[in-house]
Amino acid sequence: TRRGGRGAGGAGGGDTFAPRRASLRQRSFIGTLKALDALSTSGAQVSVRVSDLDGGDEVLSGDDHLTLPVVGLGVVPLLIEVAAQIEFGQLDPLEIIERRSVDEVALAGVWQHLAAPALPVRDLAVLAAAASDAAAANALLARVGIGAVRSRMEDIGLEKTALLDGFRDVRGPDDAPQVALSSARELAGLFAAIVNARVVSPAVSAQVGEWLNLNQDLALVGAATALDPFAHEDDRYGMLFVNKTGRADGIRADAGVLAGPRGGVSYALVVCFDDLSIAHRLRAHEAFRALGADLMEYVF
């Protein structure tokens, strides 16, 4: 047990990080535990949850109840609302949205580098899921409405997950301090529900899962999978990996589902740390890769 200090991204200090390892399948997760303990000792705020995909049994947890900033993972509730509105006839997937309809944002994404001044809703969802495209996400959010996203999250029973704002280059005093908040427990449960077709409807779950399966950010937990980040929808070794990441100064988050021949898990890991040097970032990234390696051992 370690007592964490104050991390970046608004993480509060003083909480005791005490990861629990379940006896399920007797997997050790020693690498993950050592990496997370090192992070906590350095003052980072750490929250982790791993659950068995079939039964929902806890495999590993530590401070998984904490509500923390998750940045780009806020795209997931947005995609759920977009898919739901398409499914129920409230939104035309081929409706054209102009880039100039929202403020310019120079954060992650490719739309800002494309010549196309407008794209259909479905293509924007692909960009938001695959490339964490900030402009595409903002355009979708402006179209469906943040109130609708929040209402949808309440309808599906999420109490600690909230999309607070769109993506911004600079956050002023009148803006929400974070894009999105959630807990590792709810994120792991949400991804399990998506893969098990229990979010809104089977069709909505399938569509959201299809979009998320295009995610190209496999640099955190996904680094241990050896999958091609640009083409991993159909892996010949029978692996399923669906995930979404969140990144900002002092914040790293990754949640998803990993399944293989021996079973499957849903997982979420959120780390808020003092982003003082590249060494601090590398230490945070190492924890995600350690978790990925242990998850691969679990499912293979």
Secondary structure as UniProt FT lines:
FT   STRAND          2..3
FT   TURN            9..10
FT   STRAND          16..17
FT   STRAND          20..21
FT   HELIX           24..26
FT   HELIX           30..41
FT   TURN            42..43
FT   STRAND          45..52
FT   TURN            53..55
FT   STRAND          58..62
FT   TURN            64..65
FT   STRAND          68..69
FT   HELIX           71..74
FT   HELIX           75..87
FT   TURN            88..89
FT   TURN            93..94
FT   STRAND          96..98
FT   HELIX           99..101
FT   HELIX           111..113
FT   STRAND          118..120
FT   HELIX           121..131
FT   HELIX           134..144
FT   HELIX           146..155
FT   TURN            156..157
FT   STRAND          162..163
FT   TURN            173..174
FT   STRAND          180..182
FT   HELIX           184..195
FT   TURN            196..197
FT   HELIX           202..212
FT   TURN            213..214
FT   HELIX           221..224
FT   TURN            225..226
FT   TURN            229..230
FT   TURN            236..237
FT   STRAND          240..248
FT   TURN            249..250
FT   STRAND          251..260
FT   TURN            261..262
FT   STRAND          263..272
FT   HELIX           278..299
//
